[in-house]
Amino acid sequence: MLLQNLAILVLAGFVGFAVISKVPNTLHTPLMSGTNAIHGIVLLGGLIVLGLGTEGVLNKVLLVIAIAFGTINVVGGFLVTDRMLAMFKEKPKETAKEGDK
């Protein structure tokens, strides 16, 4: 079972690398921001599993670490999206000062 799970993990890594390497640079940031936002579903699942009362201290510690990293990922995705969208906003024009007239 462990060997089968490791094989799936390695194949998923290769497929992910092949898909991401073909994405143009101009689309990379919006796509990654979107997938980071979707990662919120993983956070919700982790919180539910933690709340149901998992057995063992190691399982609880790993869940808390996964939730912390997932939170960082989601917040970072939203920050990157906000920064990217700010580049397209029109900057306010400077007004003339009283002494410059």
N, C-alpha and C positions, 0 to 999 in steps of 0.2 A: 504494500500500500504506500509506504514512504517513497519507494523508487518511482512509483507511478505519479505521485504528487510532484516529486522533483522534476520528472520529465515534462509534466504539464507546465510547471513554472519556467523551465528553460525554454520550451517552445513558445510560451506566451511572451517571454523576453525577446526572443528573436522576431516574432511577429510584430510586437510593439516597436522595436527598433526599425524594422523595415517600413512600417507605416509612417512613423514620425520622420524618418530621414527623407521621405518623398514630399513632405509638406514644405511649401515655400516659406521663406523667412517672414514675409508680410502677413501670413496667416497663422504663424506659430503662436504669437502672443494671445490673440483672441481665442484660439482653440484650447490652449492650455488654461486660460482663465475660465473658460466654460467647463472644462473637465474638473478643475479644482472646485468649482461651485457644485458640481454633481457629487463631489466627494462628501458633501454634507449628508448624503444618504448613508455613507459608510459610518459617519459619526453617529447618526441616529441609531443605526444597527448596533454599534458598539455600546452606546448608552443603554439600549434595551437589554442587551446581553448582560451587561454589568449590573443592571437593576434587577434582573431575574435571579441573581444570586448564583454566580458561578462557583464551582468548587475549587479550592486550592489557592494559595497565596500567589503562586507564580502566574496563574491565569489572570487574576485580578490586576497584578502589576503590569502584565503585558497589555491588557485591555486599557488601562489608564495611560500607558505610554502611547498606544495606538491612537487613543482619543486625543491626546495632547498634540501629536504630530499631525493628525487629521485636521485639528483646529487651526494649527499654524498654516497648513496647506490651503484651507478654505479662506482664511483671512488674507493670506498672501495673494491668492487668486483674485479676490475682490479688489485689493489694493492695486495690483497690476492693471486690472481692467479700468479702474478709476483713473489711474495715471495715464493710461493709453487714450482714454476718451478725453482727458483734459488737453491732450495735444491737438485735438480737432476743434476745441472751443475757440470762438473768436475772442481775442484779447481786447479789453476795454481801451478805448482811445484816450490819450492823455489830453487833459484840458489845459488851456492857457492860464498861467498864474496871473495874479493881479499886477505884479511888478513888471511882467514881460510885455505889457501892452504898449 
